[in-house]
Amino acid sequence: MHPHPSAEPFSLDRLHTVAVIGAGTIGASWAACFLANGLEVVAVDPVREEIDLRRAIDGMIPALESIGLPAGVDQRCLQFSSRIGDELSAVQFVQESVPERLETKRETLRLLETVIFPHVIVSSSATALIPSDIQADARHPERLLVGHPFNPPHLIPLVEVSGGAQTAPEALNWAMEFYRAIGKAPVLMQREAYGHIANRLAAALFREAVHLVAEGITTVEDVDEVITQGPGLRWALQGPFTTYHLAGGDKGFAHYMHHLGPSQEARWQTLGEPSLTEELITKLVNEVDEATAGSSPAQLARIRDTGLVELLRLKNSLQE
């Protein structure tokens, strides 16, 4: 039976309990973020063991403390369940992070709508799926949106907020305020798009990286070297438009576009469209294995997270 709705939507100052549906890599990271912000969390996952989730969260706490979130995350504020049930009736916000399959997300939403209040916002971490498709069969589609994080969500500030055809503007506004309140840097998309913003940009760069390797112009190792020792350093501080604004000198972006825009167009015409044949995939896999030899994925993730903490500290100091 559907719970009876309260008179008004939850205000942020009364928010105390949230749900994380799907406690894999992304869901666990969200849970750690919410706990570090003093929220009570109900985590649901039919596959992951509770002890594994708690260990994963324990491993994230030092990094969260390093970027300024309160020390001493209390895991007693975490409740775990293997299924969506009545224990979710009291939650005031849902972050859904189940596997990236449309029917799985629709079924998850259907089950959620049997136990949560109609005005509780459901935000999907969907990477490529668009909210209009997820909400199509919902009883209350107006409260469904996408709040797509960038991995790892407990450290990366970005959250891309996107509404579907039936999403209420009030839901989007509430989500933007909520994510800001927990220290995120949400960006509201003007309209939904496959892959959102960040992953479309990342896909464009990766496509050209694959093309350059496929054509024998460079190697996997040197592509990563070029990005991390060149553009990536600037992009951590200023995006592509500001970067080219500075490239225009004293006259800025207008000067760059009028005088160097043609050279951009010339490069665009030569960008590749590689096909991921088995032969190319094998080549890429072998080169990635060679480039990362001696470092496990877990070790590489620790290096990434340690660097992210220091980078976030630097960015925060520049904004003070």
C-alpha positions in Angstrom: 0.0 0.0 0.0 1.3 3.4 -0.9 2.1 5.6 2.1 -0.1 8.6 2.7 1.7 11.8 1.7 2.6 14.5 4.2 1.3 18.1 3.6 4.5 19.6 2.2 7.7 18.4 0.6 10.7 18.0 2.9 12.7 21.1 3.4 16.5 20.7 3.5 16.7 21.8 7.1 14.5 18.9 8.1 16.3 16.4 5.9 17.9 13.6 8.0 17.4 10.3 6.3 18.3 9.3 2.7 18.4 6.0 0.8 21.1 4.6 -1.4 19.6 1.9 -3.8 22.5 -0.1 -5.2 25.6 -0.3 -3.1 28.3 -1.1 -5.7 31.2 1.2 -6.4 29.0 4.3 -7.0 26.4 3.6 -4.4 29.0 2.9 -1.7 30.7 6.2 -2.5 27.4 8.1 -2.3 26.7 6.4 1.1 30.1 7.5 2.5 29.4 11.1 1.2 26.0 11.2 2.9 27.2 9.7 6.2 30.1 12.3 6.2 27.5 15.0 5.9 25.7 13.7 9.1 22.8 12.0 7.3 21.3 8.7 8.2 21.5 6.3 5.3 19.4 3.3 4.4 21.4 1.2 1.8 19.8 -1.5 -0.3 21.6 -4.0 -2.4 20.5 -7.6 -3.2 24.0 -8.8 -4.1 26.6 -7.0 -2.0 27.3 -8.2 1.6 26.8 -5.6 4.3 30.2 -6.2 5.7 31.8 -5.5 2.3 29.9 -2.2 2.1 31.0 -1.1 5.6 34.6 -2.0 4.8 34.5 0.1 1.6 33.1 3.1 3.4 35.7 2.8 6.1 38.3 3.0 3.4 36.8 6.2 2.1 36.6 8.1 5.4 40.3 9.3 5.6 39.9 11.0 2.2 36.6 12.6 3.2 38.2 13.9 6.3 41.1 15.2 4.3 38.9 17.4 2.2 37.2 19.0 5.2 34.2 16.8 6.0 33.6 16.0 9.7 35.9 13.4 11.3 34.5 10.3 12.8 31.8 9.1 10.4 29.3 7.1 12.5 28.4 3.9 10.7 25.7 3.3 13.3 23.8 5.8 11.1 23.9 3.2 8.2 21.1 0.7 7.9 21.4 -2.1 5.3 18.8 -4.2 3.6 18.9 -6.7 0.7 15.6 -5.5 -0.7 13.4 -2.5 -1.1 10.9 -2.7 1.8 9.1 -0.8 4.5 12.3 0.4 6.1 12.4 3.0 3.3 9.1 4.6 4.2 10.8 7.2 6.3 13.5 8.3 3.8 13.3 11.8 2.5 15.6 11.5 -0.6 16.7 8.5 -2.8 19.9 8.2 -4.7 19.5 5.3 -7.1 22.7 3.6 -8.4 21.5 0.2 -9.6 23.1 -1.3 -12.8 22.8 0.7 -16.0 19.9 -1.2 -17.5 16.7 0.6 -18.3 14.3 -2.1 -17.2 16.3 -2.6 -13.9 15.9 1.1 -13.2 12.3 1.2 -14.1 11.6 -1.8 -11.9 13.5 -0.3 -9.0 11.5 2.9 -9.3 8.3 0.9 -9.4 9.2 -0.9 -6.1 10.3 2.4 -4.6 7.0 4.0 -5.3 5.2 1.4 -3.2 7.0 2.5 -0.1 8.2 6.1 -0.3 6.1 9.3 -0.1 5.0 10.8 -3.5 7.0 14.0 -3.1 10.3 12.3 -2.2 12.9 13.1 -4.9 14.4 10.0 -6.6 17.7 10.9 -8.3 19.3 8.3 -10.6 23.1 8.1 -11.0 22.5 7.0 -14.6 25.5 7.4 -16.8 24.0 7.2 -20.2 20.2 6.6 -19.7 18.0 9.7 -19.9 15.4 10.6 -17.3 12.5 10.6 -19.7 13.0 6.9 -20.4 13.4 6.0 -16.7 10.3 7.9 -15.6 8.1 6.8 -18.5 6.0 4.2 -16.5 6.3 5.9 -13.0 3.3 6.7 -10.9 4.9 10.0 -9.9 7.3 10.8 -12.8 7.5 14.5 -11.7 9.9 13.6 -8.9 12.3 11.5 -11.0 15.5 13.1 -12.2 19.1 12.2 -13.0 21.8 13.2 -10.5 24.9 11.8 -12.3 28.1 11.9 -10.3 31.6 11.6 -11.6 33.6 8.7 -10.1 34.4 8.6 -7.3 31.4 10.5 -6.0 32.6 10.9 -2.5 35.5 13.1 -3.8 34.6 14.5 -7.2 32.3 17.6 -6.7 30.5 17.4 -10.0 26.9 16.2 -10.2 25.1 16.6 -13.5 21.4 17.2 -12.8 19.0 16.5 -15.6 15.2 16.4 -15.7 13.0 14.4 -18.1 9.9 15.4 -20.0 7.8 14.9 -16.9 10.1 16.2 -14.2 8.8 19.1 -12.1 11.0 22.2 -12.0 10.6 22.2 -8.3 12.2 18.8 -8.1 15.2 20.0 -10.1 15.6 23.1 -7.9 15.4 21.0 -4.7 18.0 18.6 -6.0 20.4 21.4 -6.9 20.0 22.9 -3.4 20.5 19.4 -1.8 23.7 18.7 -3.7 25.1 22.1 -2.9 24.3 21.5 0.8 26.4 18.4 0.9 29.4 20.1 -0.7 28.8 19.1 -4.4 29.1 21.3 -7.5 25.9 20.5 -9.3 25.3 21.6 -12.9 21.7 21.8 -14.2 21.4 20.7 -17.8 19.2 22.8 -20.0 17.8 19.6 -21.6 18.5 15.9 -21.3 21.1 14.3 -23.6 22.5 10.8 -23.9 25.7 10.7 -21.9 24.9 14.1 -20.2 27.8 16.6 -20.5 30.9 15.3 -18.9 30.8 11.8 -20.4 30.1 13.3 -23.9 33.2 15.4 -23.6 35.2 12.5 -22.2 34.0 10.3 -25.0 35.1 12.9 -27.6 38.6 13.0 -26.1 38.8 9.2 -25.8 37.6 8.6 -29.4 40.5 10.7 -30.6 42.9 9.0 -28.2 41.9 5.6 -29.6 42.2 7.0 -33.2 45.8 8.3 -32.5 46.8 4.9 -31.1 45.1 2.9 -33.9 46.8 5.0 -36.6 50.3 4.5 -35.0 50.7 8.2 -34.2 51.3 7.5 -30.5 51.0 5.0 -27.8 48.5 4.4 -24.9 51.2 5.4 -22.4 52.1 8.6 -24.2 48.4 9.6 -24.6 48.1 9.5 -20.9 51.4 11.3 -20.4 50.3 14.1 -22.8 47.0 14.6 -21.0 48.3 14.5 -17.4 51.4 16.6 -18.1 49.7 19.1 -20.4 46.0 19.9 -20.9 44.8 18.0 -17.8 46.8 20.4 -15.6 45.0 23.4 -17.0 41.6 21.7 -17.1 41.6 21.0 -13.4 41.6 24.8 -12.9 39.9 26.2 -16.0 37.7 24.7 -18.7 38.1 24.7 -22.5 36.3 28.0 -23.1 38.3 29.9 -20.5 41.5 28.2 -21.7 40.9 29.5 -25.2 39.8 32.9 -23.8 43.3 33.2 -22.3 44.8 32.0 -25.6 43.4 35.1 -27.2 45.6 37.3 -25.2 44.4 40.8 -24.1 41.5 40.6 -26.6 40.3 37.3 -25.3 38.0 34.7 -26.7 36.7 36.9 -29.6 40.2 37.4 -30.9 41.0 33.7 -30.6 37.9 32.7 -32.5 38.3 35.1 -35.3 42.0 34.6 -35.8 42.6 31.0 -34.7 39.2 29.5 -35.1 40.0 28.4 -38.7 42.9 26.3 -37.4 40.4 24.6 -35.0 38.1 23.8 -37.8 41.0 22.4 -39.8 41.8 20.1 -36.9 38.2 19.1 -36.5 38.2 17.9 -40.1 41.0 15.5 -39.4 39.7 13.9 -36.2 39.2 10.2 -36.4 36.2 7.9 -36.0 37.8 4.6 -35.0 36.0 1.2 -35.1 36.5 -1.0 -32.0 37.5 -4.1 -33.9 38.8 -7.1 -32.0 42.2 -6.4 -33.3 42.2 -2.8 -32.1 40.7 -3.8 -28.7 43.5 -6.4 -28.3 46.1 -3.7 -29.1 44.7 -1.2 -26.7 44.4 -3.8 -23.9 48.0 -5.0 -24.4 49.3 -1.4 -24.3 47.2 -0.5 -21.2 48.6 -3.6 -19.5 52.2 -2.6 -20.4 51.6 1.0 -19.3 50.2 0.0 -15.9 52.5 -2.9 -15.3 53.3 -3.4 -11.6 50.2 -1.5 -10.4 46.9 -3.1 -9.6 43.6 -1.3 -10.1 43.4 -0.8 -6.4 46.8 0.8 -6.2 46.0 3.0 -9.2 42.8 4.1 -7.4 44.7 5.0 -4.3 47.1 7.1 -6.3 44.1 8.8 -8.0 42.3 9.5 -4.7 45.4 10.7 -2.9 46.0 13.2 -5.8 42.4 14.2 -5.9 42.5 15.2 -2.2 45.5 17.4 -2.7 44.1 18.9 -5.9 40.8 19.7 -4.1 42.7 21.3 -1.3 44.6 23.5 -3.7 41.4 24.5 -5.6 39.6 25.3 -2.3 42.6 27.5 -1.2 42.5 29.4 -4.5 38.8 30.2 -4.0 39.3 31.6 -0.4 
